[in-house]
Amino acid sequence: MTNLEATITERRRQTRNSIYQYLFYSDTSHSKLEIASDLSLSLPTVHQNLTELIEAGLIRRDGTYQSTGGRRAMRLTIAEYARFAVGVSVTDNGLRFVAANLRMQEIACKKTERLAISEIDDVGRLLANELESFLDEFGLNRSSLLGVGITLPAVIDPDNENIRLAPTLHLKDISLKKIIQYINYPVYVSNDATSAGYAEWFSSPEQSSMAYLFLESGVGGAVLLKGAPYFGVNQRSGEFGHMCVEPNGRPCKCGKYGCLEAYISSARISDDLGISIEEFFKGLQNKKPEYEALWQDVLKHLAIGVNNIRMALDCDVVIGGLIAMYMEPYMPELRRLAAQLNTFETNGDYLKLCHYSRSAATLGVALHFIREFIESI
Ligand SMILES: [Zn+2]
């Protein structure tokens, strides 16, 4: 192919891609005419590209517009089931699999039992086997699978080859290869909070900057600046769980004292009271004094944490993870406590609750392949 031909082909691809992305990012379906007018393309160009995209099974018809006399205009949208991606989260509570279509809708989901693994090599085999049975169980077509994203509560090396530290999984300096080597599909590995934050940012209408605070049995987070994750020099940005909020305070799993995680993680709640998170919030609703006292302490430290994040980054702070599933009734109180600490603001309106609760990390890591696909069309 000559250079000129390559340029023309690439330009044609860009046009096709702009039409696909226009439909992908639209909330509603559109007619040919709307596409041509909004993208400043000629009708024949739009027609030609749409024909190709429909033939490839990537765009579908979505009914017709009300007739204004003459032929009714066809509505078009993306074929959301044309491909799918799988997200897997590896936690001390087991493996969680989610398959998501191109619209990030869950099409299948499965959870395994708590991991009783002595060798990290076993996790790799188990993951690959469970993945295959997940695909079989839900009749998912492997030829439409874009890739498998894996999230871990771990600090992962910038070159994505090693797990540096994963306190809740009791792992340190382990090669990622041991976990992914048995998987026969494209694989992408990411920190769980980073993935969850990415999914939240993608689903937010403004898609501007945000900090994401991930409350699970450990506490992590993510920073997204105008849509791009900010990883930090050592891949440790958003490690909000290890901000010190009480000098010489409660011991943290990282080995230090007084970390935010030691106060606000779900593990703190269940360890202190010896109950599950569900039981805790049920008891809290029934105003059990012991639970209320602990919860006040959680909220107090959570408010310190979110106010510190707000002071450092001056953007929305989104709360996600396991605890976020139960947070809604307590958000006004949390906003009040955070506002009390704030030098510049009298309310805590910047504090938001997540859009995805349980599946944020798995959806977020699957989104890596979905976005890659959308950009490649
Ligand atoms: Zn810590």
Residues whose N, C-alpha, C, O or C-beta is under 5 A from the ligand:
A	BS01	ZN	G241 H242 C252 C254 K256 C259
